[in-house]
Amino acid sequence: MRPSSAIQVSRRGASRLPNEQEARALALGALWTLDQTAGGIKVTNTQDANGKPLAVVVIENAQFQRDEQGYSTLKPKENT
């Protein structure tokens, strides 16, 4: 992720990175919005080899790509 694209929380003129609870709420809100507009969001719960819980999100018809500066982007996959 680009440092300049990190989401900032602003209050009374001061900006900061969101705390963990705010960041999770923003991520869930973004996924819900994407599902409502484009569909194709699938979720499941699982665990890693050590038993640590994992929440897995699959975005159908999408791929991570790199832009010219080498930063990750998420693009719709072209149907060919």
Secondary structure, 3 states (H helix, E strand, C coil): CCHHHCCCEEECCEEECCCHHHHHHHHHHHHHHHHHHCCCEEEEEEECCCCCEEEEEEECCEEEEECCCCCEEEEECCCC
